[in-house]
Every structure is written in C-alpha cells, then in structure tokens.
Amino acid sequence: MGVGQARLAPEARATEAKPLAGSPDRRTPVSRSSSAETLVDEGQLGFKTDISRIIKYAPAELIGREAEITLLSDAWEKAVRGEPERPHVLTFVALGGEGKTALVAKWAAGLAHKDWPGCDAAFAWSFYSQGTREQHAASSDTFLKEALTFFGDPMMAGSAQGPFEKGRRLAQLVGARRALLILDGVEPLQYAPTSPTPGEFKDQGLAALLKGLAASSHGLCVVTTRYSITDLRAYWQATAPEVKLTCLSAAAGVALLKRLGVKGNQKEFETLVADVKGHALTLSLLGTYLRDAHAGDIRRRDRVKLEEADAEEQGGHAFHVMDAYVKSLAMGGNTAQESERARRALALLSLLGLFDRPATADCLGALWKGDAIAGLTDVLVGISEAQRNMVLRRLEEARLLTVNRDAANQLVCLDAHPLIREYFARRLRQRPEVWRAAHRRLYEHLCATTPDKTQPTLEDLEPLYQAVAHGCQAGMTGEARVRVFRDLIRRGKRAYSLVELGAIGSDLQAIACFFETPWGRVSTALTGAAQGWLLNEAAFCLRALGRLTEALEPMRVSGEMDVKVKEWDGAARSYSNLSELELTLGEVAGAVRDGEHSVTYADRSGDAFLKMGMRTTHADALHQAGRRAEAEARFRDAEKMQAQRQPEYRLLYSLQGFRYCDLLVATPERAAWQAISGLSSTSAISEGSGGLTKPVKHPGPDLRR
C-alpha cells in the first residue's frame, strides 16, 4: 500500500479397506495436477478421515429423509466411478432446524460404517462450531488452516497468505483426490437475504474453494446452508446443484412423534404436524416435551402456544416449544429432589446461551466451580460430578443438548442446536446483571489461562478472540480492546495477527464485537480516539477481504470523526483511503471529491510526506475522471514537494511514481493501440499492406524522465 494505509497500532475410523467391486482402489490415487504433486507433502496423502465435528450430530434413526440419503449416495457413487456428468458440489438449503446437519452426519456415518468405499480422504467442518452470533464478521481462517493441514499443505496453512489464496489452494488439493469434503452451516459467511447481494459469500476463501471445486474435482463436496449460494449460480445446472430441503411430510412427522413416545390418534398427530409446518426441530422438541412433562399425551399440546408463533421467523415455533419446556422445568417435579434436578437442568441449558459455539469443559468449569452467579449458577455450584452427569444425561435424552466426552469419559464440551443457544441467550439478555457477570467470569478465565507465547499460532490465539467477545458482552470494551486485542492479539505496532498469521477474518470477527451497529456505530463506552481506531481497522480488514462496499461506511465515519477533533493526519489518510476505494468501485466523482479533501487535511497536518502523497491520490482520481490537465498540475506540485523533501530522490517513486507514470504513458499508449488496431487518426497504417509504414506521431510528454 502507499500513503493511504491503515493506522496499525470421537472420530470415525481411518483404516485401510477393500475397494468396491468395479470401483477404483482408494490406495491408487486418481491423477493429480503437477502443482498438487510438487507442493504437497506426499507423506500426508495416505487415506485418513476427520469427521469428528459433525459425526456427533448423527441421529440413531433418521426419519423422513430417505430421498436425500439416496441422492447423496448416488452423487458419491458417481464420483467413485469417475462419471463426467455429476455433482462436484452438492448444496442443501433449508431454514434452521429442518435437519440439514442430521442428514449429512447420518449419511457420513453410513459411509464410515462401510469403511469409506472408494474414498481417498474425508474431512468435515461445522461453521456452527466456531461461532455464529456475529454473522456479519464470521471468518474461514481457522477452517482453512485446519483443512490445508489435513490435505497436505501445512506450509500454506501457517502462512500469512490471504483467504483467497488459501481457498484456491485448498480447492486444488481437495479436487485432485477422490475426497469427500463436508461443510456444514456456511450461512454465517454469506450475506443475508435482505442485503444487496443476498447469498453471496462475504468470505473470499470459501468462495474461491467452492468455485474451484465446482470447476474441477475428482471427489464430492457437500454443503449445508440456510441461504442459496449465489456465487455458484453459473454451476447450478451442472456441477453444483442445490437441493431445497423441505419440511417433513405428514407421514414422517407422525412417525417421528410416535418414535419419541407421543400418544394420540392419527388425526391429532396429523394436525400437530401441520400446525408446526413439519419443522423437524420443533417436532423433536415438542415430542420430548410431551413425553417428559405429560407422559406423551398429545392433548397437552395446548400448553404450547403454537398459534402465536410466526412460522416465517427463524425459530418461531421452536421458541414457543422451548417456552413450555422452560416453564415445566421451572415448576419442578412432584418431589423436592425432582424439583432440584429440574432447576439444575434449566441452569445448565441457560449457560449455553452465553456461547455462540460449543461450550468447552474449562469454560463451563469456570462458571459452575467458582462463586455462584446469582440467578444463574446457584443450583450448580457445589454439586457432585455424579449429580451433574445425571442432569446432563436427562438433557441429552431430551435431545436438548449434545454431551461430548473423550476416551476417558471426561467431559470435552456441551453443544446444542444454534436455535436453542439463541433462545437461552435471549432469555439471559433480559437480565443484564446476570448476563454481564457471567461473561465477565468467562473473560477473566480465558485471559488467565491462555499462555503468552512469543510466536503463537492461530489456535493459540483462539481463546483470546473468544475473550474479546465475552469482554464486550460484559461491558468491558475498553479493557478488551487494549489488554486483549491490541496488546495480546495484535502485539501492538507489530500487528502480529495480520502480518505474520494473515488472520484478517479473525481480526474482523473480534473488531465486530466493539460495534453496536456494523459498520458505522462503535460502542459509545469507548473514547473517541478508540472509536476512530476501530473504525479504521474495520475498514482496513473489510477492504483487505474484498468487501469493498462495506468498507466505505467505516472509512468515511473514521474520517469525519478525525475532522471533528481536528486530527488532520488521520483525516488525510482516511479520505485518501476513501478516494482510492471509491475509484476501485467506479465512483469516480466521489473519488475526486474525497481526494481533494485528503489534500486539504494533509496541508493542515503539516506533514511533508502526506502533503506530497495526498496530491498524487487526488491527481490519480482526476486522471481517471478525464481531467488530465488538472491531474498533471497536481502531479507536478507533488514532485516539487518530493524534491524538497528528499533532494537525493527528486522524482516521485513507489506508488506515487506509478500513478504519475500511468498518466504520462496513457496518451502514447492509447495511440500505439490505435495504430495496432487500425484506428489511428494519424494514418500510421498503410492502405493495402496492413503494415506500419511510419511511427505514430503524438505531441505527448517527454518520457525520457
């Protein structure tokens, strides 16, 4: 960059298997491109799988999705046979709670049970497991690092290359093998349907990966999302079809309710399924609620106010079922012991509302092993592990959460459907003191337990990124910005996470936590200087990630704040950045206007470098606007300032010199192209022969400089 710079201050088996009859042996890899062969660590190309992030969500029995299972199996068999006309990327689109994750997890579990027929490698990732609350700033950084390492390029994984380069490289590695890649819940990385670009990826890495696989792949990539992926529109009718996952049929819905232990007549069952529009999660929650609270009596469905739910709202019916569930738990049971267990169950579920990802055992321990947080952990502090396990078992049987344990049966994490986490987060926010106290506990725990390494990896910094989020929710925005983000993640002016890890997306995810409204309103709890810094950092990251239109607002607001407090240095840089960005977006008039502002503020700053540099920004915008004479005058002024500032380097150089040369060569370059194409007004091309008979004549500037 030039003068307009940011101001930086349980896994499935991985054993060898016999090949399918008539299918390629996975021990004999399909042909690979030369680039993949030369750059990949060949020792890592042996068969292996890692589907641990989704396999835990595979139900014992999947009801009503037989057609989709067949579709997935057919797509994989075609990949194994190497058929040319087949899906490379298969996307399932549906609202939250329709069973997308359960579908792909159950299908993957089936392949694992068959010992991965014809498969060279299998890797699954859930974007729900890395945070979904701040959807405007979700990142693929961690996924790309893990996937690149898994598929054999750890050097690229640990490099500071941007997400686009990493995504493109991952597409080469995955596509060169008969690999299965499962990406569950990618919607946090897409623009919402209400945005100007609905369904497009905000993340360049994922967009490059899926486009690359759609264009060329020997395997299959399965994607689930709530939004249609418009980046793949060109491939929808060919290698990247989308499948709309519809609601459960009446027969499937009735079967699910009966499987959960609900009792009633056929008409009552069908009416209930119709009332919730066949929504899989709602039916599952409702079935377990009726079973646990009312002995399965379907007539007690009147305890759930389904008629008040908005079927179009995400989680509408499910949230009303959860209301009934919470009321039942709060009321307790018939005995004091049952009532105590019910309150503990409700408290444990409430804790999940503090997280936007699986709640790890250490974070949960910080909440229930320390001093009680009034109104939240009172009934959890001091209970034995056996008592806690009884509660967890009850909630797991009710399908309200997933308990993940290691080989030694020690708790690893607790997880729940994102809609259930969101439900309890809404409840906790209604009690601000409890909400802030719990997040403060998590913030302090993560800060205290994260080792301060000299050269931390992205994984090493992950707890600190989480600490920023919890600190902001606790109302500790100032401390979280300085102590954690600036000093520990960025390492001050070293800008470690950006420069050495290339973690632009992760940084943006942390920066978003300080915003009340992205990307124009920063938390008012911060000082003006801190707000301006964060706006500038947000603009820098958005621009670096290719989210150019989004970068406009924080860039402009940052400049306006600098002008307001007469911070002329910062104002000049902000408006220079803004002019460059507007020029990139084709907003030439705005680029000229803001380029002129950058000159004005640079002059007020008194900084010789800024005064020179901002003139070239303005001149470049004038040049692109066709105002050549004004642009050349600006460049000449800038070059005079350069000669005064550095007599040993009298001519403009670097970005400033490039801009001036771009103007100087524009006219002769245009004339040369006219001559070559036969459009020259100077008759440089002879008639009949079609060859050049004399040089192009043009009174352009002297290029001997």
C-alpha positions in Angstrom: 0.0 0.0 0.0 1.0 3.6 -0.4 0.3 6.6 1.8 -3.3 5.6 2.2 -2.6 3.0 4.8 -4.4 1.8 7.8 -3.1 3.1 11.1 -2.0 0.0 12.9 -1.3 0.2 16.4 -14.7 -39.0 18.7 -13.6 -39.6 15.1 -14.6 -42.2 12.5 -12.2 -45.0 11.7 -9.3 -44.2 9.4 -8.4 -47.8 8.5 -7.5 -49.2 5.1 -10.4 -51.1 3.4 -11.1 -53.2 0.5 -12.1 -51.4 -2.7 -15.6 -51.7 -4.1 -16.1 -54.2 -6.9 -15.7 -52.3 -10.1 -14.5 -49.1 -8.5 -11.0 -47.6 -8.2 -9.0 -48.7 -5.2 -8.6 -45.7 -3.0 -5.0 -46.8 -2.4 -4.3 -45.9 -6.1 -4.9 -42.2 -6.2 -6.5 -40.6 -9.2 -4.3 -38.5 -11.4 -3.3 -35.2 -9.8 -2.1 -31.9 -11.3 1.6 -31.3 -11.3 1.3 -28.4 -8.9 -0.5 -30.6 -6.4 2.2 -33.3 -6.7 5.1 -31.0 -6.3 3.9 -28.8 -3.5 2.1 -31.4 -1.3 3.8 -33.3 1.4 3.4 -36.8 -0.1 3.7 -38.4 3.3 0.3 -36.9 4.1 -1.5 -38.3 1.1 -2.5 -41.6 2.7 -6.1 -42.3 3.4 -7.4 -40.6 6.5 -10.6 -39.1 7.8 -11.7 -36.4 10.3 -15.4 -36.1 10.6 -15.4 -35.6 14.3 -17.0 -32.1 14.1 -20.3 -33.5 12.7 -20.5 -37.2 13.4 -21.7 -36.5 17.0 -24.9 -35.0 15.5 -25.8 -38.1 13.6 -29.1 -39.4 15.0 -29.6 -43.1 15.8 -32.5 -43.1 13.3 -33.2 -40.5 10.6 -36.8 -40.3 9.7 -38.3 -38.8 6.5 -35.0 -38.1 4.6 -34.7 -41.3 2.6 -34.8 -39.5 -0.7 -32.0 -37.1 0.3 -29.8 -40.0 1.6 -30.3 -41.7 -1.8 -29.3 -38.5 -3.6 -26.1 -38.2 -1.6 -25.2 -41.9 -2.1 -25.8 -41.6 -5.8 -23.6 -38.5 -6.1 -20.8 -40.2 -4.2 -21.0 -43.4 -6.3 -20.8 -41.3 -9.5 -17.6 -39.7 -8.1 -16.2 -43.1 -7.3 -16.9 -44.3 -10.9 -15.4 -41.1 -12.3 -18.5 -40.2 -14.3 -18.0 -36.8 -16.1 -21.6 -35.5 -15.7 -22.0 -35.5 -11.9 -22.2 -33.1 -9.0 -18.9 -31.7 -7.7 -20.6 -29.6 -5.0 -24.0 -30.6 -3.6 -25.7 -28.0 -1.5 -28.7 -28.5 0.8 -30.6 -25.3 1.5 -33.2 -25.0 4.3 -34.3 -23.0 7.3 -32.6 -23.6 10.7 -34.0 -26.7 12.4 -35.1 -28.6 9.2 -32.4 -31.3 9.8 -29.6 -30.4 7.4 -26.8 -31.3 9.9 -28.5 -34.5 10.9 -28.9 -35.5 7.3 -25.2 -35.1 6.3 -24.0 -36.5 9.6 -26.1 -39.7 9.3 -25.0 -40.2 5.7 -21.3 -39.7 6.6 -21.8 -42.2 9.4 -23.1 -44.7 6.9 -20.1 -44.3 4.7 -17.8 -44.8 7.7 -19.7 -47.9 8.6 -19.0 -49.2 5.1 -15.3 -48.3 5.6 -15.3 -45.4 3.2 -15.8 -47.1 -0.2 -13.6 -45.6 -2.9 -12.6 -42.7 -0.7 -9.1 -41.2 -0.6 -9.8 -38.8 2.3 -12.8 -37.4 4.2 -12.9 -34.1 6.1 -15.9 -32.4 7.7 -16.2 -28.9 9.3 -19.1 -27.2 11.1 -19.1 -23.5 10.9 -21.6 -23.5 13.8 -18.7 -24.9 16.0 -16.6 -21.7 15.5 -19.1 -19.0 16.4 -22.2 -17.8 14.7 -23.5 -14.9 16.8 -21.6 -12.1 14.9 -22.6 -13.3 11.5 -21.5 -10.0 9.8 -17.9 -10.9 10.7 -17.6 -14.7 10.6 -14.3 -16.0 9.3 -12.9 -19.0 7.5 -9.4 -18.5 8.9 -9.5 -21.5 11.3 -11.2 -23.8 8.8 -8.7 -23.0 6.0 -5.7 -23.6 8.3 -7.1 -27.0 9.6 -8.2 -28.2 6.1 -5.0 -27.2 4.4 -3.0 -29.1 7.0 -5.3 -32.1 6.7 -5.0 -32.2 2.9 -1.2 -32.0 3.0 0.0 -28.3 2.8 0.9 -27.2 6.3 3.2 -24.5 4.9 0.4 -22.7 3.2 -1.8 -23.3 6.3 0.6 -21.5 8.5 1.5 -18.7 6.1 0.3 -15.1 6.0 -1.4 -15.7 2.6 -4.9 -14.2 2.3 -8.1 -16.3 2.4 -8.5 -16.2 -1.4 -5.1 -17.8 -2.0 -5.7 -20.3 0.7 -9.1 -21.2 -0.6 -7.9 -21.6 -4.1 -5.0 -23.8 -3.0 -7.4 -25.9 -0.9 -9.6 -26.4 -4.0 -6.5 -27.8 -5.9 -5.7 -30.2 -3.1 -9.2 -31.5 -2.5 -10.1 -31.6 -6.2 -7.0 -33.6 -7.1 -8.2 -36.6 -5.0 -11.3 -38.6 -4.7 -12.0 -36.8 -1.5 -15.2 -36.1 0.5 -15.5 -32.6 2.0 -18.5 -31.7 4.1 -19.1 -28.0 5.0 -22.0 -27.7 7.5 -23.7 -24.4 8.1 -21.9 -21.9 5.9 -24.5 -19.2 6.2 -22.5 -17.1 8.8 -20.1 -16.5 5.9 -22.9 -15.4 3.5 -24.8 -12.1 3.1 -28.3 -12.4 4.4 -31.3 -12.4 2.0 -32.1 -8.8 3.0 -28.7 -7.5 1.8 -28.0 -6.0 -1.7 -26.1 -9.2 -2.6 -28.1 -11.9 -1.0 -26.5 -15.3 -0.6 -23.0 -14.2 -1.8 -20.1 -15.2 0.3 -18.6 -12.4 2.4 -15.5 -14.7 2.7 -13.2 -14.9 -0.2 -11.6 -18.1 1.0 -14.8 -20.1 0.9 -15.9 -18.6 -2.4 -12.6 -19.5 -4.0 -12.8 -23.0 -2.6 -16.3 -23.8 -3.8 -15.8 -22.2 -7.2 -12.6 -24.1 -7.7 -14.3 -27.4 -6.8 -17.3 -26.7 -9.0 -14.9 -26.2 -11.9 -12.7 -29.2 -11.2 -12.9 -32.0 -8.7 -12.5 -35.8 -8.6 -14.5 -36.0 -5.4 -17.6 -34.5 -3.8 -18.2 -31.5 -1.6 -21.4 -31.5 0.5 -22.6 -28.1 1.8 -25.5 -27.1 4.1 -26.8 -23.6 4.5 -29.9 -21.5 5.2 -29.3 -19.3 2.1 -28.9 -20.2 -1.5 -25.2 -19.8 -2.6 -25.4 -17.3 -5.5 -21.7 -17.4 -6.1 -22.3 -20.8 -7.7 -25.2 -19.7 -9.8 -23.3 -20.5 -13.0 -22.8 -24.1 -11.9 -26.3 -24.8 -10.5 -27.5 -26.6 -13.6 -24.2 -28.6 -14.0 -21.7 -29.4 -11.3 -23.1 -27.6 -8.3 -26.8 -28.3 -7.9 -28.8 -27.0 -5.0 -31.4 -29.1 -3.2 -34.2 -27.4 -1.2 -34.6 -29.4 1.9 -38.4 -29.2 2.5 -40.3 -29.8 5.7 -41.1 -33.3 6.9 -44.1 -34.9 5.3 -47.1 -35.6 7.4 -46.3 -39.3 7.5 -42.7 -38.6 8.5 -43.7 -36.1 11.1 -46.2 -38.6 12.7 -43.6 -41.3 12.7 -41.1 -39.0 14.5 -43.6 -38.1 17.2 -44.6 -41.7 17.7 -40.9 -42.7 17.9 -40.4 -40.1 20.7 -43.2 -41.6 22.7 -46.1 -39.3 22.0 -49.6 -40.9 22.2 -52.8 -40.0 20.4 -55.0 -40.8 17.4 -54.0 -40.3 13.8 -56.0 -37.1 13.3 -54.3 -35.5 16.3 -50.9 -36.4 15.1 -51.5 -35.1 11.6 -53.0 -31.8 12.9 -50.0 -31.2 15.1 -47.5 -31.9 12.3 -49.5 -29.5 10.1 -49.6 -26.8 12.8 -45.8 -26.7 13.0 -45.4 -26.9 9.2 -43.5 -30.2 9.5 -40.5 -28.4 11.1 -38.1 -31.1 12.3 -36.6 -29.4 15.3 -39.9 -28.2 16.6 -41.4 -31.7 16.3 -38.4 -33.2 18.1 -38.6 -30.7 20.9 -42.4 -30.9 21.1 -42.3 -34.7 21.2 -39.7 -34.9 24.0 -41.6 -32.2 25.9 -44.9 -34.1 25.8 -43.1 -37.3 26.7 -41.2 -35.9 29.7 -43.7 -33.4 31.0 -47.1 -35.0 30.2 -46.4 -38.8 29.8 -46.6 -38.4 26.0 -50.3 -37.2 26.0 -50.7 -35.3 22.7 -53.8 -33.5 24.1 -51.4 -31.5 26.3 -50.1 -29.7 23.2 -52.4 -26.9 24.3 -49.6 -26.0 26.8 -47.6 -24.7 23.8 -48.9 -21.5 22.2 -48.2 -22.6 18.6 -50.8 -20.2 17.2 -48.7 -17.2 18.4 -45.6 -18.4 16.6 -44.5 -16.8 13.3 -43.7 -19.7 11.0 -41.6 -17.4 8.9 -39.5 -16.3 11.8 -36.3 -18.3 12.3 -37.1 -20.5 15.3 -40.7 -19.2 15.7 -42.4 -22.5 16.6 -39.3 -24.0 18.3 -39.0 -21.0 20.6 -42.6 -21.4 21.8 -42.0 -25.1 22.5 -38.9 -24.0 24.5 -41.1 -21.6 26.5 -43.3 -24.5 27.5 -40.2 -26.6 28.3 -38.7 -23.9 30.5 -41.9 -23.4 32.3 -42.1 -27.1 33.0 -38.5 -27.2 34.3 -39.1 -24.1 36.5 -42.1 -25.6 38.1 -40.1 -28.7 39.0 -41.5 -32.2 39.7 -43.6 -33.9 42.3 -40.8 -34.2 44.9 -38.2 -31.8 46.2 -35.5 -34.0 44.6 -37.2 -33.8 41.2 -37.6 -30.1 41.5 -34.0 -29.6 42.3 -32.9 -31.7 39.3 -35.3 -29.7 37.1 -33.8 -26.4 38.2 -30.3 -27.7 37.6 -31.3 -28.8 34.1 -32.6 -25.3 33.4 -29.5 -23.7 34.8 -27.3 -25.9 32.6 -29.3 -25.0 29.5 -29.1 -21.4 30.3 -25.3 -21.5 30.4 -25.3 -22.4 26.7 -26.9 -19.1 25.9 -23.5 -17.5 26.8 -21.8 -19.2 24.0 -22.0 -19.0 20.2 -20.1 -22.2 19.8 -19.8 -25.5 21.8 -19.1 -24.7 25.4 -15.8 -26.2 26.5 -15.3 -28.0 29.8 -12.9 -25.5 31.1 -15.2 -22.5 30.4 -18.1 -24.4 32.0 -16.0 -25.2 35.0 -15.2 -21.5 35.4 -18.9 -20.9 35.6 -20.0 -23.7 38.0 -16.9 -24.2 40.1 -16.3 -20.6 41.3 -18.5 -18.4 43.4 -22.1 -18.6 42.4 -23.5 -16.1 39.9 -26.8 -15.1 41.5 -29.8 -16.2 39.4 -27.7 -18.4 37.2 -25.3 -20.9 38.8 -26.7 -21.0 42.4 -28.0 -24.5 41.9 -24.9 -25.8 40.1 -22.1 -24.7 42.5 -21.2 -27.4 44.9 -22.9 -30.3 43.3 -21.0 -33.5 42.7 -19.9 -34.7 39.3 -22.3 -37.6 39.6 -25.2 -35.2 40.2 -24.2 -33.1 37.2 -23.9 -36.1 35.0 -27.4 -37.1 35.9 -28.7 -33.7 34.7 -26.6 -33.9 31.5 -28.0 -37.4 30.8 -31.5 -36.1 31.2 -31.0 -33.2 28.9 -29.3 -35.4 26.3 -32.1 -37.9 26.3 -34.5 -35.0 25.8 -32.4 -34.0 22.7 -31.8 -30.6 24.1 -28.1 -30.8 24.1 -25.1 -33.0 23.0 -22.6 -34.1 25.5 -19.1 -34.7 24.1 -16.6 -36.8 26.1 -13.1 -38.1 25.4 -11.9 -41.7 25.5 -11.5 -41.5 29.3 -15.2 -40.4 29.6 -14.1 -36.9 30.6 -16.3 -34.0 29.5 -15.0 -32.2 26.5 -17.8 -29.8 25.7 -21.6 -29.3 25.6 -23.4 -28.2 22.5 -26.9 -27.5 21.4 -28.7 -26.6 18.2 -27.9 -22.9 17.3 -31.6 -22.0 17.7 -31.6 -23.4 21.3 -28.5 -21.4 22.1 -30.1 -18.3 20.7 -33.3 -18.9 22.7 -31.4 -19.0 26.0 -29.2 -16.1 25.0 -32.4 -14.0 24.5 -33.6 -15.0 28.0 -30.3 -14.1 29.7 -30.1 -10.7 28.0 -33.4 -9.9 29.8 -31.3 -10.0 33.0 -28.4 -7.6 32.2 -26.6 -8.0 35.6 -26.5 -11.8 35.3 -25.6 -11.6 31.6 -22.6 -9.3 32.3 -21.4 -11.2 35.4 -21.3 -14.5 33.5 -19.5 -13.0 30.6 -17.0 -11.3 32.9 -16.3 -14.6 34.5 -15.6 -16.2 31.1 -13.5 -13.2 30.0 -11.3 -13.4 33.1 -10.9 -17.2 32.8 -9.8 -17.1 29.2 -7.3 -14.2 29.8 -5.8 -16.0 32.8 -5.5 -19.5 31.2 -4.2 -18.6 27.8 -0.3 -18.9 27.6 1.5 -15.8 26.4 3.8 -17.3 23.7 6.4 -15.5 21.6 5.2 -16.9 18.3 1.6 -18.0 18.9 -0.3 -19.9 16.2 -3.9 -19.1 15.2 -5.1 -21.9 17.5 -3.1 -20.3 20.4 -4.9 -17.0 19.9 -8.4 -18.5 19.5 -9.1 -18.2 23.3 -8.2 -14.6 23.2 -10.5 -13.9 20.3 -13.2 -15.5 22.4 -12.2 -13.4 25.4 -12.7 -10.2 23.3 -16.3 -11.3 22.6 -17.0 -12.2 26.2 -15.4 -9.0 27.5 -17.5 -6.8 25.2 -20.7 -8.6 26.4 -19.5 -8.0 29.9 -19.4 -4.3 29.3 -15.5 -4.3 29.4 -15.0 -3.0 25.9 -12.1 -0.6 26.8 -10.1 -3.3 28.6 -10.9 -5.9 26.0 -9.7 -3.6 23.2 -6.4 -2.6 24.8 -5.4 -5.6 27.0 -6.5 -8.4 24.7 -7.0 -7.3 21.1 -4.3 -4.6 20.8 -1.6 -6.0 23.2 -2.0 -9.8 23.0 -3.6 -10.5 19.6 -2.1 -7.6 17.5 1.1 -7.3 19.7 0.9 -3.5 19.3 2.5 -2.0 16.3 3.8 -5.4 15.3 0.4 -6.2 14.0 1.2 -9.9 14.6 -2.1 -11.5 13.8 -2.3 -9.6 10.5 1.3 -9.5 9.3 2.5 -12.9 10.5 -0.6 -15.0 10.5 -2.7 -13.3 7.9 -5.7 -13.7 10.2 -7.7 -10.8 8.7 -11.0 -12.5 9.0 -10.4 -13.5 12.7 -9.4 -9.9 13.5 -12.5 -8.6 11.8 -14.6 -11.0 13.8 -13.0 -9.6 17.0 -13.4 -6.0 15.8 -17.1 -6.5 15.2 -17.6 -7.1 18.9 -16.9 -3.5 19.6 -19.6 -2.3 17.2 -23.2 -1.6 18.2 -24.2 -1.4 14.5 -21.8 -2.7 11.9 -20.0 -0.9 10.4 -20.9 2.7 11.3 -21.5 2.9 15.1 -18.9 1.8 17.6 -19.6 1.3 21.3 -20.2 4.6 22.9 -18.4 3.3 26.0 -15.1 3.8 24.2 -13.2 7.1 23.8 -13.4 9.0 20.6 -9.8 8.0 19.7 -10.6 4.4 20.3 -13.7 4.5 18.2 -11.8 6.1 15.3 -9.1 3.5 15.6 -11.6 0.7 15.4 -13.4 2.2 12.5 -10.2 2.5 10.6 -9.3 -1.1 11.5 -12.7 -2.4 10.4 -12.3 -0.5 7.1 -8.8 -1.9 6.6 -9.9 -5.5 7.2 -13.0 -5.3 5.1 -11.1 -3.8 2.2 -8.4 -6.5 2.5 -11.0 -9.2 2.4 -12.6 -7.8 -0.7 -15.7 -6.5 1.0 -15.3 -3.1 -0.6 -18.8 -1.7 -0.4 -18.9 -2.5 3.3 -15.6 -0.8 3.9 -17.0 2.6 2.7 -19.0 3.4 5.8 -16.4 2.9 8.5 -13.8 4.6 6.3 -16.0 7.7 5.9 -17.1 7.8 9.6 -13.5 7.5 10.7 -12.5 10.4 8.6 -15.5 12.5 9.8 -14.5 11.8 13.4 -10.9 12.8 12.7 -12.1 16.1 11.2 -14.4 16.8 14.1 -11.5 16.6 16.6 -9.0 18.2 14.2 -6.9 15.1 13.9 -5.6 16.2 10.4 -3.1 13.4 9.9 -5.8 10.7 10.4 -8.3 12.6 8.4 -5.9 12.9 5.4 -5.2 9.2 5.5 -8.9 8.3 5.9 -10.1 10.4 2.9 -7.1 9.2 0.8 -8.2 5.6 1.5 -11.8 6.5 0.8 -10.8 8.1 -2.6 -8.9 5.0 -3.6 -11.7 2.7 -2.6 -14.3 4.8 -4.5 -12.2 4.8 -7.6 -11.9 1.0 -7.4 -15.7 0.8 -7.1 -16.2 3.1 -10.1 -17.5 6.1 -8.1 -15.2 8.5 -9.8 -16.9 11.7 -8.8 -16.7 10.7 -5.2 -13.1 9.7 -5.6 -12.2 13.2 -6.9 -14.1 14.9 -4.1 -12.6 12.9 -1.3 -9.2 13.0 -2.9 -9.4 16.8 -2.7 -10.4 16.5 1.0 -7.3 14.4 1.6 -5.1 17.2 0.2 -6.9 19.8 2.4 -6.4 17.9 5.6 -2.8 16.9 4.7 -1.9 20.6 4.3 -3.4 21.3 7.7 -1.4 18.5 9.2 1.9 20.0 8.1 3.3 16.5 7.4 5.5 16.8 4.2 5.0 13.2 3.2 1.3 13.4 3.5 1.1 16.7 1.6 3.0 15.1 -1.3 1.3 11.7 -1.2 -2.3 13.0 -1.0 -1.8 15.2 -4.0 -1.0 12.0 -6.1 -4.2 10.4 -4.7 -6.2 13.4 -5.9 -4.3 13.6 -9.2 -5.0 9.9 -9.9 -8.7 10.4 -9.3 -8.7 13.5 -11.6 -6.8 11.5 -14.3 -9.5 8.7 -14.2 -12.2 11.4 -14.4 -10.6 12.6 -17.7 -9.4 15.9 -16.2 -5.8 15.4 -17.5 -4.6 19.0 -17.2 -5.6 19.3 -13.6 -4.2 15.9 -12.8 -0.8 16.8 -14.4 -0.7 20.0 -12.4 -1.3 18.1 -9.2 1.5 15.6 -10.0 3.9 18.4 -10.8 3.2 20.0 -7.4 3.7 16.7 -5.7 7.0 16.1 -7.5 8.3 19.6 -6.4 7.4 18.7 -2.8 9.2 15.3 -3.2 12.4 17.1 -4.4 12.3 19.4 -1.4 11.6 16.6 1.0 14.3 14.2 -0.4 16.7 16.0 -2.7 18.6 12.8 -3.4 15.3 11.3 -4.8 13.9 14.2 -6.8 11.3 12.2 -8.8 8.2 10.5 -7.5 8.7 6.8 -6.8 6.8 3.8 -5.4 3.0 4.1 -5.6 3.2 7.9 -6.2 5.6 7.5 -9.1 3.5 4.7 -10.6 0.4 7.0 -10.6 2.3 9.7 -12.4 3.8 7.4 -15.0 0.3 5.9 -15.6 -0.8 9.4 -16.6 2.3 10.1 -18.7 2.2 7.0 -20.8 -1.6 7.0 -21.2 -1.7 9.1 -24.4 1.2 7.4 -26.3 -0.1 4.0 -25.1 -3.6 4.8 -26.5 -2.0 6.0 -29.8 0.0 2.8 -30.1 -3.1 0.7 -29.6 -4.9 2.8 -32.2 -2.1 2.1 -34.6 -2.1 -1.6 -34.0 -5.9 -1.8 -34.3 -6.1 0.3 -37.4 -7.9 3.2 -35.7 -5.2 5.8 -35.6 -6.1 9.2 -36.9 -2.5 9.8 -38.0 -2.8 7.2 -40.8 0.0 5.2 -39.3 -1.1 2.0 -41.1 -0.6 1.9 -44.9 -3.5 1.1 -47.0 -3.4 -2.3 -48.7 -0.4 -3.8 -46.9 -1.8 -3.5 -43.4 1.7 -2.9 -42.0 3.2 0.0 -40.1 4.8 2.4 -42.6 5.8 5.2 -40.2 5.9 5.7 -36.5 3.0 7.1 -34.5 3.3 10.8 -34.1 1.8 12.4 -31.0 2.8 15.5 -29.1 2.8 13.6 -25.8 5.0 14.4 -22.8 8.7 13.7 -22.8 9.2 10.2 -21.4 13.0 10.5 -21.0 12.4 11.1 -17.3 
